Every structure is written in structure tokens, then in C-alpha cells.
Amino acid sequence: MTIRPAILLVISCLGLALVASAQESSNSKGPSPAAYELYSWQTPNGRWRFSILPSPSGVNVSAEQVFNKKFCLAGIAELKRRISDLAAGSTIYWIDHIVDAGQTATARPSVAYPAPEMVRDLRNYARTHGVKLEVSANQSN
């Protein structure tokens, strides 16, 4: 009669291990979808720079964060690489202004959208990676 409890114990342990393994694999599918803000500006030499940051609940991030070299992406290729790293289901809100009353606008570029063709290209690229790129109505071409 001591064999039966041992077999039940082994079966129970295997069952618990399978459940734990299934939960672990379902939790390790990569980052969760999130919301981001995208800012873009053109340098004096005509090149585009981008900054993509987590969206803080509908309040735009500060100019200091947007133009921080640590977050700056130089060109379309770097932006596309960053978009491809985002979780499917994420949303990017492309912002064309910075709400930052505490800082002066001197010595920093103005954010703007690039040409409509570039906006379309980036929107299509994001879509192919399961990311939604929201742009204001006047730039939705």
C-alpha cells in the first residue's frame, strides 16, 4: 500500500510542473503592448531625428526628454529598428508639438512632421509589425 501514495505524489508533482511550465511560457512572449509618443525634427543639415518615449498617460513628455541624446534616433533606419522592437499591439502617437511651459525654446529644434511620403512609409512599416502609428488628421496621407 505504500506504492500507491508514492505514485500519486509523483503524478501530482508532474502535474504541478506542467502547469508552472505552461504559465511561464505564456508569460515570456516578449514585452506587453504599450503606448508611446514619437517626436521628429529636422537638423540644420536636413537629416531627420526621432525620439520615441513611453507615453505618460496623455501628458506629453518634456523637451528635455525628447531631445535627450540618449533617446535620439538618427534617421529612418534607426526609427524602424526601434519600432520593430515594440510589442505587437502597441500604439505610437506621433506628436507635432511639445507642451513644456517651464523651458525656453532657444537652442532646441522645433518638432515637425516629415514629408507625407515618409509618414506613409513609417505608418506602413509599423503596421507590418503589428504596431499602430497614430498621426494627426492633417498628416494622415
C-alpha positions in Angstrom: 0.0 0.0 0.0 3.0 2.4 0.2 3.5 2.3 -3.5 0.1 3.9 -4.3 0.7 7.1 -2.3 4.2 7.4 -3.9 2.7 7.1 -7.4 0.1 9.7 -6.6 2.8 12.1 -5.2 4.9 11.7 -8.4 1.8 12.3 -10.6 0.9 15.4 -8.6 4.4 16.8 -8.8 4.5 16.2 -12.6 1.1 17.9 -13.0 2.3 21.0 -11.0 5.5 21.2 -13.0 3.5 21.1 -16.3 1.1 23.9 -15.1 4.1 26.0 -14.0 5.8 25.5 -17.3 2.7 26.4 -19.2 2.3 29.6 -17.2 6.0 30.5 -17.6 5.9 30.1 -21.4 2.7 32.2 -21.7 4.3 35.0 -19.7 7.5 35.1 -21.7 6.2 36.1 -25.1 8.0 39.4 -25.0 7.1 42.9 -24.0 3.5 43.8 -23.4 1.8 46.3 -25.8 2.1 49.9 -24.6 1.6 53.5 -25.7 4.4 55.6 -27.0 5.0 59.2 -28.1 7.0 59.9 -31.3 8.6 63.2 -31.9 10.5 64.2 -35.1 12.6 67.2 -36.1 14.9 68.1 -38.9 18.6 69.1 -38.3 20.2 72.1 -40.0 21.8 69.7 -42.5 18.4 68.3 -43.5 18.6 65.0 -41.7 15.6 63.8 -39.6 15.9 62.8 -36.0 13.3 61.0 -33.9 12.6 60.3 -30.3 10.2 57.6 -29.2 9.3 57.5 -25.5 6.7 55.8 -23.3 3.5 57.9 -23.2 2.9 59.1 -19.7 -0.9 58.9 -19.6 -1.8 61.5 -22.2 0.6 64.2 -20.9 3.4 64.9 -23.3 6.9 64.4 -22.1 9.3 67.3 -21.6 11.5 68.9 -24.2 14.5 67.8 -22.1 13.4 64.1 -22.6 12.5 64.5 -26.3 15.9 66.0 -27.2 18.0 63.9 -24.9 20.8 62.3 -26.9 20.2 59.0 -25.1 16.8 58.6 -26.7 17.6 60.3 -30.1 17.3 58.1 -33.2 19.3 59.3 -36.2 17.3 58.7 -39.3 14.5 56.4 -40.6 16.5 53.1 -40.3 17.1 53.6 -36.6 13.4 54.5 -36.1 12.3 51.4 -37.9 14.6 49.3 -35.8 13.1 50.7 -32.7 9.5 50.2 -34.0 10.3 46.6 -34.8 11.4 46.1 -31.1 8.0 47.2 -29.8 5.4 44.6 -28.8 2.6 43.9 -31.3 -0.5 45.8 -30.3 1.5 48.8 -29.2 0.3 52.3 -30.3 2.6 55.2 -31.2 1.2 58.7 -31.1 3.2 61.0 -33.4 3.2 64.4 -31.7 4.0 67.6 -33.6 4.4 69.9 -30.5 5.9 69.9 -27.1 3.9 71.0 -24.0 6.8 72.3 -21.8 5.9 75.6 -20.2 8.9 75.5 -17.9 11.6 75.7 -20.6 12.5 78.2 -23.2 12.6 77.2 -26.8 16.0 78.7 -27.5 18.8 76.3 -28.7 16.4 73.4 -29.4 14.9 72.4 -32.7 11.2 72.6 -33.4 9.3 69.3 -33.7 7.6 68.8 -37.1 6.4 66.0 -39.4 8.5 64.9 -42.3 7.1 64.7 -45.9 3.8 62.8 -46.3 5.6 60.0 -48.2 7.9 59.4 -45.2 4.9 59.4 -42.9 3.1 56.9 -45.1 6.2 54.7 -45.3 6.6 54.7 -41.5 2.9 54.0 -40.9 3.0 51.0 -43.3 6.2 49.7 -41.7 4.7 49.9 -38.2 1.5 48.2 -39.4 3.6 45.2 -40.8 5.0 44.8 -37.2 1.6 44.9 -35.5 2.1 48.5 -34.2 -0.4 51.2 -34.7 1.0 54.6 -35.7 -1.4 57.5 -35.0 -0.8 60.8 -36.8 -2.9 63.9 -36.7 -5.6 64.3 -39.3 -3.6 66.8 -41.4 -0.8 64.3 -41.8 -2.8 61.1 -42.4 -2.0 61.0 -46.1 
